[in-house]
Amino acid sequence: MLSKDSKIIVTGAAGLIGSAVVRELNEYGITKIICVDHLGESIKWKNLRNLDFLDYFEKDDFLKIIEEKNSFSYFGSISRIIHLGACSSTTETDVSYLIKNNFEYSKKLAILAAKNEIPMIYASSASTYGSGEEGFSDTVENLPNLKPLNPYGYSKHLFDLWLFKQGFLKEQNKHEDEELYVSKREAFIGLKFFNVFGPNEYHKGNMQSIVLKGFRQILSEGKIKLFKSYHSDFADGEQKRDFLYVKDAAKMTVHFLLKENLRNYNGIYNIGSGKASTWLEVAQYIFEAMNLKPNIEFIDMPENLKKTYQYYTKAPIEKFLKHTSYEKPITTLRDAIFDYVQNYLLKGEAHA
């Protein structure tokens, strides 16, 4: 188990999941954390205010430092790298930007992590599963079969595939490329996050969850707007997603970070609730949490989303639960929405 003196690098530390992970590490008394992100002109900086960490670096400055040193030595002895930084917009159309930001950046971190024998946990995405026609199996062997529906999902899938083809995700690595030099002690763990929501997502613009968007719509219009269904198997509002509260996502992530020998857990893991819930359920819980009667309107889906829309996602999490011996209860969707609405949104969108 990590000690309180362990030093950890967290990229995307000011984001929704990243800030929750840093907070969860703080709960274990771990504060020697190097936070990396790109704050720009957003309000993400507010997500850092309640956290205890050692230092902060902008992502380009961080990358320049590790590339010049060809190591992470500038930051001292690093025990773990948790790479959560990425452009997470599923509607981003600049594919070159996504490749550079989500794929190339991740590759550079992975190569240096392998050379310096530092375990790296990174965020993949449920978007890599595409329509779900190939299922949601988180086995490494299933990676080549997946066909993401949007550029974001493809950029995350490319990194999964690259790790797989380099042998980084195999239990016994036989890769012999001297340029990359893969140590027999390296560990790479990919976490396929499903629909994560909760406090500290206020900066995400159009990528904010239906809970936050719905809450704001109720305040301004007295109703929640949901997309109509354009799939014969799903009625309006019956589209389903695996929704996961960010507090649970953080607990699951830190569960890996605390493990003694991460190489024993090399591979891909689904991180979700293990349940598929409808948009109607989500909307009804929001109204209930606000002590209001439901008022739901179905609206047309934008044309640019119709061909890339996921109608059903559900995370098989048996591999994660069994292989890592995770025993903490996962918050029910209703309880998660009630906590988010009543303890954060109704209190002026308070930051965690």
Residue pairs with C-beta under 8 A, 6 or more apart in sequence:
1 258
1 259
1 260
2 8
2 28
2 30
2 79
2 80
2 257
2 258
4 28
4 29
4 30
4 31
4 32
5 32
6 30
6 32
6 79
6 80
7 32
7 33
7 34
7 54
7 75
7 76
7 77
7 78
7 79
8 25
8 30
8 32
8 33
8 34
8 78
8 79
8 80
8 81
8 82
8 257
9 33
9 34
9 36
9 72
9 75
9 78
9 80
9 81
9 82
10 18
10 21
10 22
10 25
10 33
10 34
10 35
10 36
10 82
10 84
11 18
11 36
11 37
11 59
11 62
11 81
11 82
11 83
11 84
11 85
11 109
12 18
12 36
12 37
12 83
12 84
12 85
12 86
12 123
13 19
13 21
13 22
13 33
13 35
13 36
13 37
13 48
13 51
13 53
13 56
13 84
13 85
14 35
14 37
14 39
14 44
14 45
14 47
14 48
15 37
15 44
15 47
15 84
15 85
15 88
15 200
16 47
16 196
16 197
16 198
16 200
16 201
16 204
16 246
17 84
17 123
17 193
17 196
17 246
17 249
17 250
17 253
18 35
18 37
18 47
18 84
18 85
19 47
19 48
19 51
19 200
19 352
20 198
20 200
20 246
20 247
20 249
20 250
20 352
21 82
21 84
21 250
21 253
21 254
22 33
22 35
22 51
22 53
23 50
23 51
23 250
23 352
24 250
24 251
24 253
24 254
25 31
25 33
25 254
25 257
26 51
26 52
28 254
28 258
31 52
31 53
31 54
32 54
33 52
33 53
33 54
34 53
34 54
34 55
34 56
34 57
34 75
34 78
35 48
35 51
35 53
35 55
35 56
35 57
36 56
36 57
36 58
36 59
36 62
36 85
37 44
37 56
37 58
37 59
37 85
38 58
38 59
38 60
38 85
39 45
39 58
42 203
43 202
43 203
44 203
46 202
46 351
47 200
47 203
47 351
47 352
48 56
49 351
50 351
50 352
55 75
57 65
59 85
59 105
63 105
63 108
65 74
66 72
66 74
66 108
66 109
66 112
67 108
70 112
70 115
71 112
71 115
71 116
72 78
72 81
72 112
72 116
72 118
78 116
78 118
79 118
79 119
80 118
80 119
80 120
80 121
80 257
80 262
81 109
81 113
81 118
81 119
81 120
81 121
82 120
82 121
82 122
82 253
82 257
83 106
83 109
83 120
83 121
83 122
83 123
84 122
84 123
85 105
86 101
86 102
86 106
86 123
86 155
86 156
87 97
87 98
87 101
87 102
87 152
87 155
88 125
88 152
88 204
88 207
89 152
89 205
89 206
89 207
90 127
90 150
90 152
90 153
90 207
90 308
91 150
91 152
91 206
91 207
91 304
91 305
92 98
92 151
92 152
93 151
94 151
95 151
95 154
95 155
98 151
98 152
98 154
98 155
99 155
99 158
101 155
102 152
102 155
102 156
102 158
102 159
103 155
103 158
103 159
103 162
106 122
106 159
107 159
107 162
109 120
109 122
110 120
110 122
110 159
110 162
110 163
110 168
110 188
111 180
113 119
113 120
113 186
113 188
114 168
114 180
114 181
114 182
114 183
114 186
114 188
115 180
115 181
115 183
117 183
117 185
117 186
119 186
119 187
119 188
119 189
119 262
119 263
120 186
120 187
120 188
120 189
121 188
121 189
121 191
121 253
121 256
121 257
121 262
122 159
122 188
122 189
122 190
122 191
123 156
123 190
123 191
123 193
124 156
124 157
124 159
124 160
124 190
124 191
124 192
124 193
124 268
125 152
125 153
125 156
125 192
125 193
126 136
126 192
126 193
126 194
126 195
126 242
126 270
126 272
126 313
126 315
127 148
127 149
127 150
127 152
127 153
127 156
127 310
128 146
128 148
128 153
128 156
128 157
128 160
128 192
129 135
129 136
129 146
129 148
129 153
129 192
129 310
129 313
130 146
130 147
130 148
130 149
130 153
130 310
131 147
131 149
131 310
131 311
132 310
132 312
132 313
133 147
134 142
134 145
134 146
134 147
135 142
136 270
136 313
136 314
136 315
136 316
137 316
138 192
138 267
138 268
138 269
138 270
138 316
138 319
138 320
139 267
139 268
139 319
140 164
140 169
140 170
140 267
140 268
143 157
143 160
143 161
143 164
143 268
144 161
144 164
146 157
148 154
148 156
148 157
149 307
149 308
149 309
149 310
150 308
160 169
160 190
160 268
163 169
163 188
163 190
164 170
166 175
166 177
166 180
166 182
167 173
167 174
167 175
167 182
168 175
168 182
168 186
168 188
168 266
169 188
169 190
169 266
169 267
169 268
170 266
171 266
171 267
173 182
173 184
173 186
175 182
185 263
186 263
187 261
187 262
187 263
187 265
187 266
188 266
189 256
189 262
189 265
189 266
189 267
189 268
189 269
190 267
190 268
190 269
191 252
191 253
191 256
191 269
191 271
192 268
192 269
192 270
192 271
192 315
193 244
193 249
193 271
193 272
194 241
194 242
194 243
194 244
194 270
194 271
194 272
194 273
194 313
194 315
195 209
195 241
195 242
195 243
195 244
195 272
195 313
196 209
196 244
196 245
196 246
196 249
197 209
197 210
197 211
197 212
197 243
197 244
197 245
197 246
197 336
197 340
198 209
198 211
198 245
198 246
198 247
198 336
198 340
198 344
198 352
199 246
199 340
199 344
199 350
199 351
199 352
200 246
200 351
200 352
201 208
201 209
201 212
201 246
202 208
202 212
202 349
202 351
210 226
210 279
210 282
210 283
211 282
211 286
211 337
211 340
211 341
211 345
212 345
212 349
214 224
214 282
214 283
214 286
215 286
215 290
215 341
215 345
217 223
217 224
217 225
218 224
218 286
218 287
218 290
218 292
218 295
222 295
223 295
223 296
223 297
224 283
224 286
224 287
224 294
224 295
224 296
224 297
225 296
225 297
225 298
225 299
226 236
226 237
226 279
226 280
226 283
226 296
226 297
226 298
226 299
227 239
227 279
227 298
227 299
227 300
227 301
227 305
227 309
228 236
228 298
228 299
228 300
228 301
229 235
229 236
229 237
229 238
229 239
229 311
230 301
230 306
230 309
231 239
231 311
233 311
234 240
234 311
234 312
236 298
237 278
237 279
237 280
237 283
237 296
237 298
238 278
238 279
238 280
239 278
239 279
239 309
239 311
239 312
240 276
240 277
240 278
240 279
240 311
240 312
240 313
240 314
241 276
241 277
241 279
241 310
241 312
241 313
242 272
242 273
242 274
242 275
242 276
242 277
242 313
242 314
242 315
243 273
243 277
243 282
243 333
243 336
244 271
244 272
244 273
244 315
244 330
245 273
245 331
245 336
245 339
245 340
247 331
247 336
247 339
248 273
248 328
248 330
248 331
248 336
249 271
251 328
252 271
252 320
252 326
253 271
255 324
255 326
255 328
256 262
256 265
256 324
259 265
259 324
265 323
265 324
269 317
269 319
269 320
269 323
269 324
270 315
270 316
270 317
270 319
270 320
271 315
271 317
271 320
272 313
272 314
272 315
272 317
273 315
273 317
273 330
273 331
273 333
274 314
274 315
274 316
274 317
274 330
275 314
275 333
276 312
276 313
276 314
277 333
280 296
281 333
282 333
282 337
283 294
283 296
284 294
285 333
285 334
285 337
285 338
286 337
286 341
287 293
287 294
287 295
288 334
288 338
289 337
289 338
289 340
289 341
289 342
290 341
290 346
301 309
320 326
331 339
343 350
344 350
344 351
344 352
